[in-house]
Each structure stands twice: as C-alpha cells, then as structure tokens.
Amino acid sequence: MARTELIKIGVAGRAHGVRGAVRVFMDDEGSDSLLHVREVYLGPEHRRYDVRRAVRCGRFMALELEDITDRDAASALTGQEVRVLRKSLRPLRHAYYASDLAGSVLVDETGRTWGTVERVMPNGPQDLLEYRREDGTKGYVPFVSAHVGKVDLEGGTIAVDGVWMSELDAVFGG
C-alpha cells in the first residue's frame, strides 16, 4: 500500500497574537511535531509555508510562518488542515501514522470484508475508523483492541471482530 508523503497533523485555528501567528490544534494533543519541522503545508492545495517559530501554548501550538505577518493573513488560514512531510517526522517503531490506515480493508476472522477505511477520526478517548461499505454507506469502528486486531499495512488489511461488527450493523442498520 502506498503511503502518503504529507501527513495531516492538525487544523489551523484562529490567529494568535498581533503579528499573525496561527493556532494549530493537533490531532494528537500530546504531539510536539511542529517544534521540529521547518515547513508545513496548509489547505486543500497543500500550500507550503516555512516555519519561523513554533511554541506550545496549552491546548494548541502557536506557529509563526514566513509570509504570514498579520492577524488578517493568519485568520484566513482558519480551518485549514496542517500537514507535514513524512520524512520530517521522527521515525516510528512498530507503529504507523493514522493516515497510513486509509485504503485498508476491514476483514474479519472468517475472511468477510466489511469495507475500506476512508480515514481515522479523532474522537475523545479513542479514534474511530470511518469505512465505506460495498453498498456505499459509511460505518464507524472504535479503534480499540476489543474490536480491531492486527493491522497489516503491507497486506492492506485490518482485522476486525466479525461478531461485534454484525451486532453493530444490527443496531445501526448497516
């Protein structure tokens, strides 16, 4: 499975300060990734910005970017996804980035295919795997060991508990 070169790590919030820093709310609140990168990519066009300075400010990171020098320019970035190059992140051991799971097929112990993961959604205590069923409808699986087993990135599959998936579909009409 091909891995994306750009990894989404957060979303730009409103301006911070009078000189146009951008608040970034990280997908992983404990992440310090922005303290170590030299460039970020924002919005649907993945526009590149050089990072002048990054500072943790409680629940968000304040990011000073080249060419963003006032509050209006920073405010224009509100709501845009913030991405970084995969190679600028620290390597993971025995782990993967959430974006690596998109495109994986959910398969249970009997070999039944439940759908294809579209994205991983942060959701409080656990992330949710959002997947598309063959009929085009969406489903959601809590990304916890009680329901999700082995993740095989090379094989492009994620093991799920078939009994639990059937019960979930019965309740939510999947």
Secondary structure by P-SEA (a helix, b strand, c coil): cccccccccccccccccccbbbbbbcccccccccccccccccccccbbbbbccccccccbbbbbbcccccaaaaaaaccbbbbbbccccccccccccccccccbbbbcccccccccccccccccccccccccccccbbbbbcccccccccccccccbbbccaaaaaaaaaaacc
